[in-house]
């Protein structure tokens, strides 16, 4: 199961993604591929557009900590969370999202 945690203070300032979906064999798991694509795109957008650099992308794990959250980063983060929730809707057994 992929577990996603979004932390929100005044802005969404942290996102952690961990685990593997296990919906298919390694290398053929489309749920993992979907989540990886969304999170990698999010990381690239935050780096390119907001100059955020506290980003870890590793196999089965991603962590993004914003040091300069703003209304612009909120748009980027919320867009990614909406995409992840959309993926969760059709893959309920493999993705869990918590917002704290």
GROMACS elastic network, one bead per residue, 0.5 to 0.9 nm:
[ bonds ]
;  ai    aj funct       b0    kb
    1    18     6  0.84440   500
    1    19     6  0.59438   500
    1    20     6  0.54774   500
    1    22     6  0.65434   500
    1    23     6  0.86052   500
    1    93     6  0.73521   500
    1    95     6  0.57183   500
    1    96     6  0.72671   500
    2    17     6  0.68908   500
    2    18     6  0.56875   500
    2    20     6  0.51742   500
    2    21     6  0.51919   500
    2    22     6  0.86296   500
    2    32     6  0.79191   500
    2    35     6  0.85446   500
    2    60     6  0.83101   500
    2    94     6  0.60353   500
    2    96     6  0.62250   500
    2    97     6  0.84343   500
    3    16     6  0.80025   500
    3    17     6  0.57490   500
    3    18     6  0.54064   500
    3    19     6  0.63182   500
    3    20     6  0.84848   500
    3    21     6  0.89190   500
    3    94     6  0.85605   500
    3    95     6  0.60629   500
    3    97     6  0.60912   500
    3    98     6  0.79248   500
    4    15     6  0.72012   500
    4    16     6  0.56531   500
    4    18     6  0.65913   500
    4    19     6  0.89141   500
    4    84     6  0.87857   500
    4    95     6  0.75740   500
    4    96     6  0.60910   500
    4    98     6  0.62063   500
    4    99     6  0.83912   500
    5    14     6  0.80882   500
    5    15     6  0.56865   500
    5    16     6  0.52063   500
    5    17     6  0.65648   500
    5    18     6  0.88996   500
    5    96     6  0.84856   500
    5    97     6  0.59190   500
    5    99     6  0.57746   500
    5   100     6  0.72594   500
    6    12     6  0.69252   500
    6    13     6  0.78503   500
    6    14     6  0.58339   500
    6    16     6  0.65989   500
    6    17     6  0.88116   500
    6    81     6  0.82123   500
    6    97     6  0.77624   500
    6    98     6  0.63225   500
    6   100     6  0.62515   500
    7    11     6  0.84831   500
    7    12     6  0.58071   500
    7    13     6  0.61196   500
    7    14     6  0.50828   500
    7    15     6  0.62997   500
    7    16     6  0.85721   500
    7    98     6  0.85411   500
    7    99     6  0.59390   500
    8    11     6  0.54497   500
    8    13     6  0.59299   500
    8    14     6  0.71428   500
    8    99     6  0.72002   500
    8   100     6  0.60930   500
    9    12     6  0.63103   500
    9    13     6  0.70482   500
    9   100     6  0.85311   500
   10    13     6  0.83451   500
   10    69     6  0.87548   500
   11    69     6  0.62033   500
   11    70     6  0.68099   500
   11    71     6  0.76562   500
   11    73     6  0.82743   500
   11    74     6  0.62817   500
   12    15     6  0.79909   500
   12    66     6  0.81908   500
   12    69     6  0.72237   500
   12    70     6  0.87637   500
   12    73     6  0.79408   500
   12    74     6  0.60993   500
   12    77     6  0.68396   500
   12    78     6  0.79279   500
   13    64     6  0.79684   500
   13    65     6  0.58995   500
   13    67     6  0.74526   500
   13    68     6  0.82766   500
   13    69     6  0.60052   500
   13    73     6  0.84642   500
   13    74     6  0.82988   500
   13    77     6  0.84847   500
   14    63     6  0.74394   500
   14    64     6  0.54811   500
   14    66     6  0.61070   500
   15    62     6  0.78805   500
   15    63     6  0.57507   500
   15    64     6  0.51598   500
   15    65     6  0.67082   500
   15    66     6  0.88879   500
   15    77     6  0.86143   500
   16    61     6  0.75224   500
   16    62     6  0.56874   500
   16    64     6  0.64799   500
   16    65     6  0.86412   500
   17    35     6  0.88728   500
   17    39     6  0.83328   500
   17    60     6  0.76741   500
   17    61     6  0.55311   500
   17    63     6  0.64212   500
   17    64     6  0.89614   500
   18    59     6  0.88251   500
   18    60     6  0.54270   500
   18    62     6  0.64514   500
   18    63     6  0.85399   500
   19    22     6  0.89424   500
   19    59     6  0.86776   500
   19    61     6  0.64554   500
   20    23     6  0.85133   500
   20    29     6  0.88097   500
   20    31     6  0.86353   500
   20    32     6  0.63144   500
   20    59     6  0.88728   500
   20    60     6  0.57800   500
   20    61     6  0.87031   500
   20    94     6  0.81619   500
   20    95     6  0.89742   500
   21    24     6  0.80093   500
   21    29     6  0.73744   500
   21    30     6  0.87823   500
   21    31     6  0.62015   500
   21    32     6  0.57019   500
   21    93     6  0.83859   500
   21    95     6  0.68163   500
   22    25     6  0.69217   500
   22    26     6  0.78020   500
   22    29     6  0.68788   500
   22    31     6  0.82207   500
   22    32     6  0.79806   500
   22    94     6  0.71529   500
   23    28     6  0.86825   500
   23    29     6  0.57833   500
   23    30     6  0.75339   500
   23    31     6  0.67158   500
   23    32     6  0.81557   500
   23    91     6  0.89721   500
   23    93     6  0.86095   500
   23    94     6  0.68852   500
   24    27     6  0.81625   500
   24    28     6  0.59032   500
   24    30     6  0.75266   500
   24    31     6  0.84791   500
   25    28     6  0.55367   500
   25    29     6  0.59971   500
   26    29     6  0.60359   500
   27    30     6  0.84817   500
   27    33     6  0.87515   500
   28    32     6  0.87031   500
   28    33     6  0.83404   500
   29    32     6  0.55105   500
   29    33     6  0.63912   500
   29    34     6  0.88767   500
   30    34     6  0.60738   500
   30    35     6  0.86500   500
   31    34     6  0.51414   500
   31    35     6  0.63397   500
   31    36     6  0.85150   500
   31    87     6  0.78288   500
   31    91     6  0.73140   500
   31    94     6  0.74328   500
   31    95     6  0.83310   500
   32    35     6  0.52504   500
   32    36     6  0.59377   500
   32    37     6  0.84717   500
   32    60     6  0.86059   500
   32    94     6  0.88993   500
   33    36     6  0.50529   500
   33    37     6  0.60399   500
   33    38     6  0.86420   500
   34    37     6  0.52298   500
   34    38     6  0.63472   500
   34    39     6  0.87162   500
   34    84     6  0.85377   500
   34    87     6  0.73627   500
   35    38     6  0.52024   500
   35    39     6  0.61048   500
   35    40     6  0.84343   500
   35    83     6  0.88266   500
   35    84     6  0.67377   500
   35    87     6  0.75658   500
   35    95     6  0.88944   500
   36    39     6  0.52181   500
   36    40     6  0.58773   500
   36    41     6  0.83618   500
   36    60     6  0.87905   500
   36    62     6  0.89165   500
   37    40     6  0.52142   500
   37    41     6  0.60351   500
   37    42     6  0.84989   500
   38    41     6  0.51855   500
   38    42     6  0.61392   500
   38    43     6  0.86920   500
   38    80     6  0.64707   500
   38    81     6  0.89452   500
   38    83     6  0.70887   500
   38    84     6  0.71286   500
   39    43     6  0.61305   500
   39    44     6  0.85748   500
   39    57     6  0.85668   500
   39    62     6  0.76835   500
   39    80     6  0.72291   500
   39    84     6  0.85553   500
   40    43     6  0.50694   500
   40    44     6  0.61538   500
   40    45     6  0.85672   500
   40    57     6  0.75914   500
   40    62     6  0.88212   500
   41    44     6  0.51004   500
   41    45     6  0.60925   500
   41    46     6  0.86048   500
   41    80     6  0.83682   500
   42    45     6  0.51343   500
   42    46     6  0.61654   500
   42    47     6  0.85506   500
   42    76     6  0.70175   500
   42    77     6  0.71202   500
   42    79     6  0.86061   500
   42    80     6  0.62376   500
   43    46     6  0.52272   500
   43    47     6  0.61208   500
   43    48     6  0.85483   500
   43    52     6  0.85165   500
   43    53     6  0.87817   500
   43    55     6  0.68147   500
   43    56     6  0.87267   500
   43    57     6  0.83469   500
   43    64     6  0.74034   500
   44    47     6  0.51196   500
   44    48     6  0.59491   500
   44    49     6  0.82289   500
   45    48     6  0.51921   500
   45    49     6  0.55806   500
   45    50     6  0.74417   500
   45    51     6  0.88112   500
   45    76     6  0.72856   500
   46    49     6  0.54400   500
   46    50     6  0.50301   500
   46    51     6  0.62862   500
   46    52     6  0.56010   500
   46    53     6  0.80147   500
   46    66     6  0.87247   500
   46    73     6  0.70229   500
   46    76     6  0.72042   500
   46    77     6  0.84112   500
   47    50     6  0.57394   500
   47    53     6  0.59650   500
   47    54     6  0.89247   500
   47    55     6  0.84209   500
   48    51     6  0.56918   500
   48    52     6  0.78628   500
   49    52     6  0.81813   500
   49    72     6  0.87754   500
   49    73     6  0.86100   500
   50    53     6  0.89716   500
   50    68     6  0.81778   500
   50    69     6  0.88208   500
   50    72     6  0.77432   500
   50    73     6  0.68517   500
   51    68     6  0.89135   500
   52    55     6  0.75870   500
   52    64     6  0.87899   500
   52    65     6  0.82003   500
   52    66     6  0.63206   500
   52    67     6  0.70672   500
   52    68     6  0.74233   500
   53    56     6  0.88403   500
   53    64     6  0.84510   500
   53    65     6  0.83440   500
   53    66     6  0.80627   500
   53    67     6  0.86422   500
   54    63     6  0.81056   500
   54    64     6  0.60648   500
   54    65     6  0.55405   500
   54    66     6  0.67939   500
   54    67     6  0.77649   500
   55    62     6  0.75274   500
   55    63     6  0.58186   500
   55    65     6  0.65596   500
   55    66     6  0.85257   500
   56    61     6  0.78043   500
   56    62     6  0.53525   500
   56    63     6  0.50619   500
   56    64     6  0.64267   500
   56    65     6  0.89855   500
   57    60     6  0.84558   500
   57    61     6  0.62781   500
   57    63     6  0.67149   500
   57    64     6  0.85236   500
   58    61     6  0.50945   500
   58    62     6  0.59490   500
   58    63     6  0.88397   500
   59    62     6  0.79083   500
   66    69     6  0.56721   500
   66    73     6  0.83731   500
   68    73     6  0.83025   500
   69    72     6  0.78294   500
   69    73     6  0.57672   500
   69    74     6  0.71593   500
   70    73     6  0.52131   500
   70    74     6  0.61372   500
   70    75     6  0.87493   500
   71    75     6  0.64037   500
   71    76     6  0.88707   500
   72    75     6  0.52839   500
   72    76     6  0.65777   500
   72    77     6  0.87665   500
   73    77     6  0.59474   500
   73    78     6  0.83031   500
   74    77     6  0.50850   500
   74    78     6  0.57468   500
   74    79     6  0.82612   500
   75    78     6  0.52150   500
   75    79     6  0.60178   500
   75    80     6  0.86666   500
   76    79     6  0.52699   500
   76    80     6  0.64646   500
   76    81     6  0.88223   500
   77    80     6  0.51997   500
   77    81     6  0.62207   500
   77    82     6  0.86733   500
   78    82     6  0.60875   500
   78    83     6  0.85495   500
   79    82     6  0.51722   500
   79    83     6  0.62982   500
   79    84     6  0.87024   500
   80    83     6  0.50020   500
   80    84     6  0.61257   500
   80    85     6  0.85604   500
   81    85     6  0.60409   500
   81    86     6  0.84719   500
   81    97     6  0.88098   500
   82    85     6  0.50589   500
   82    86     6  0.61389   500
   82    87     6  0.86787   500
   83    86     6  0.50335   500
   83    87     6  0.63287   500
   83    88     6  0.86169   500
   84    87     6  0.50361   500
   84    88     6  0.61263   500
   84    89     6  0.87131   500
   84    95     6  0.85830   500
   84    97     6  0.81058   500
   85    89     6  0.61716   500
   85    95     6  0.86853   500
   85    96     6  0.88693   500
   85    97     6  0.73565   500
   86    89     6  0.51769   500
   86    90     6  0.70896   500
   86    91     6  0.88145   500
   87    90     6  0.57719   500
   87    91     6  0.61842   500
   87    92     6  0.83407   500
   87    95     6  0.79184   500
   88    92     6  0.51968   500
   88    93     6  0.82476   500
   88    94     6  0.75014   500
   88    95     6  0.53929   500
   88    96     6  0.71030   500
   88    97     6  0.79057   500
   89    92     6  0.57301   500
   89    95     6  0.87284   500
   90    93     6  0.87612   500
   91    94     6  0.55580   500
   91    95     6  0.63591   500
   92    95     6  0.57211   500
   92    96     6  0.72760   500
   93    96     6  0.80601   500
